[in-house]
Amino acid sequence: RRLNREAVDLSGEEIRRYLQEVFDDRLRRHRIEIEATSDFDGFRIHAFPSTLLASFVNVVDNAIYWISSDSASQKLIRLNADPSGFTVWNGGPGVDARVADRIFEFGETTKVGGRGIGLYLSRQSLRREGLDLTLEVIGKNSHPMFRIGPTVGELNDEGDN
């Protein structure tokens, strides 16, 4: 059900469980906690599981990398949701405004040994489904927060997709 090529309603709870399954060993090794709000667990989005789950995996994988490579980081990834979609906040170093837009470009990376394709592919795949991946909190002195949700104009009057 998770990775078939049929759009389905996925809940935040299903996404959270999948992320914990995928990253369990790394999270324990780096002593990083994933915390999900009840808003996240209860939020639902209609999408292809392969696209949505892969995008979450990419964002969380990056968060683990940055948190574990910076000793001053808060060892926490917080999953939340609001009427505009899911959010993924992490306690790692902030994203400087100079590179905030470029992190979604093909080949752009600040990761040692990175290829700069994960965020690019995630955003492109989500956009083909009427969804988007954006960086919501920008700045060197702020912990980053990403949003995965419907593109502007895809929300109905109640804020649902």
C-alpha positions as CSV (number, residue, x, y, z in Angstrom):
1,R,0.0,0.0,0.0
2,R,2.8,2.4,0.9
3,L,4.7,2.6,-2.4
4,N,2.1,1.7,-5.0
5,R,1.4,4.2,-7.8
6,E,-2.1,5.0,-6.7
7,A,-2.9,8.2,-4.8
8,V,-4.3,7.5,-1.4
9,D,-5.1,9.4,1.8
10,L,-2.0,9.3,4.1
11,S,-2.1,10.4,7.7
12,G,0.7,12.0,9.6
13,E,0.6,9.0,11.9
14,E,1.4,6.7,9.0
15,I,4.2,9.0,7.9
16,R,5.6,9.2,11.4
17,R,5.6,5.4,11.8
18,Y,7.3,5.0,8.4
19,L,10.0,7.5,9.3
20,Q,10.7,5.8,12.7
21,E,11.0,2.5,10.9
22,V,13.4,3.9,8.3
23,F,15.6,5.9,10.7
24,D,15.3,4.0,13.9
25,D,19.0,2.9,14.0
26,R,20.4,6.3,13.0
27,L,18.2,8.2,15.4
28,R,19.3,6.0,18.3
29,R,23.0,6.1,17.2
30,H,22.9,9.9,17.1
31,R,20.5,10.3,20.1
32,I,18.1,12.3,18.1
33,E,14.4,12.2,19.0
34,I,11.5,12.5,16.5
35,E,8.5,14.2,18.2
36,A,5.1,14.4,16.5
37,T,2.2,16.6,17.5
38,S,-1.4,15.3,17.5
39,D,-2.0,17.8,14.7
40,F,0.7,16.0,12.6
41,D,-0.7,12.5,13.4
42,G,-4.2,13.5,12.5
43,F,-3.5,15.5,9.4
44,R,-4.3,13.7,6.1
45,I,-3.1,14.4,2.6
46,H,-4.1,12.7,-0.7
47,A,-0.9,11.8,-2.6
48,F,1.1,9.0,-4.1
49,P,2.8,7.3,-1.1
50,S,6.1,6.8,-3.0
51,T,6.4,10.5,-3.6
52,L,5.2,11.8,-0.3
53,L,7.2,9.3,1.8
54,A,10.4,9.7,-0.2
55,S,10.2,13.5,0.3
56,F,9.8,13.1,4.1
57,V,12.7,10.7,4.1
58,N,14.8,13.2,2.3
59,V,14.0,16.1,4.6
60,V,14.5,13.9,7.8
61,D,17.7,12.4,6.4
62,N,19.1,15.9,5.9
63,A,18.0,16.9,9.4
64,I,19.8,14.0,10.9
65,Y,22.9,14.8,9.0
66,W,23.0,18.5,10.1
67,I,22.0,17.8,13.7
68,S,24.7,15.1,14.0
69,S,27.4,17.2,12.3
70,D,26.9,20.2,14.7
71,S,27.6,19.7,18.4
72,A,25.6,22.8,19.3
73,S,22.4,21.4,17.7
74,Q,19.3,20.5,19.6
75,K,18.9,16.7,19.0
76,L,15.2,17.0,18.0
77,I,13.1,16.7,14.9
78,R,9.6,18.0,15.4
79,L,6.7,17.0,13.1
80,N,3.7,19.2,13.1
81,A,0.8,20.2,10.8
82,D,-1.5,23.2,10.3
83,P,-4.1,23.9,7.6
84,S,-1.4,24.6,5.1
85,G,0.3,21.2,5.4
86,F,2.9,19.3,7.3
87,T,6.0,20.9,8.9
88,V,9.3,19.4,9.7
89,W,11.4,21.4,12.2
90,N,14.9,20.4,13.2
91,G,17.3,21.5,15.9
92,G,20.2,21.7,13.5
93,P,22.0,24.8,12.2
94,G,20.0,27.4,10.3
95,V,20.0,27.9,6.6
96,D,21.6,31.2,5.6
97,A,19.3,33.4,3.6
98,R,22.0,33.6,0.8
99,V,21.5,29.8,0.0
100,A,17.9,29.3,1.1
101,D,16.4,29.4,-2.4
102,R,19.4,27.5,-3.9
103,I,19.0,24.4,-1.7
104,F,16.2,23.3,-4.0
105,E,18.3,23.6,-7.2
106,F,19.8,20.6,-8.9
107,G,23.4,20.1,-7.8
108,E,23.3,22.7,-5.0
109,T,24.6,21.3,-1.7
110,T,26.5,22.4,1.4
111,K,26.8,18.9,2.7
112,V,30.3,17.4,2.7
113,G,30.1,14.7,-0.1
114,G,26.5,15.7,-1.0
115,R,25.3,15.6,-4.6
116,G,22.6,18.2,-4.3
117,I,19.7,16.2,-5.8
118,G,17.5,15.2,-2.8
119,L,15.6,18.4,-2.1
120,Y,15.5,19.1,-5.9
121,L,13.9,15.8,-6.7
122,S,11.6,15.9,-3.8
123,R,10.3,19.3,-4.7
124,Q,9.9,18.4,-8.4
125,S,8.1,15.2,-7.6
126,L,5.7,16.9,-5.1
127,R,5.0,19.7,-7.6
128,R,3.9,17.2,-10.2
129,E,1.2,16.2,-7.7
130,G,0.0,19.7,-6.7
131,L,2.1,19.7,-3.6
132,D,5.2,21.6,-2.7
133,L,8.3,21.5,-0.5
134,T,9.4,24.9,1.0
135,L,11.8,26.2,3.6
136,E,9.6,28.2,6.0
137,V,12.2,29.3,8.6
138,I,15.3,30.9,7.1
139,G,18.4,32.3,8.8
140,K,21.7,31.3,10.3
141,N,20.4,31.9,13.8
142,S,17.2,30.0,13.4
143,H,16.5,26.3,13.4
144,P,15.1,25.3,9.9
145,M,11.6,24.3,9.3
146,F,10.3,22.8,6.0
147,R,6.7,22.5,4.8
148,I,5.2,19.8,2.7
149,G,1.7,20.6,1.6
150,P,-0.6,21.7,-1.2
151,T,0.7,24.4,-3.5
152,V,-0.9,27.8,-3.0
153,G,-4.3,27.7,-4.7
154,E,-4.7,24.0,-4.1
155,L,-6.3,24.5,-0.6
156,N,-10.1,24.6,-0.4
157,D,-12.0,27.0,1.9
158,E,-11.5,24.8,5.0
159,G,-7.7,24.6,4.5
160,D,-7.9,21.0,3.5
161,N,-6.6,19.6,0.2
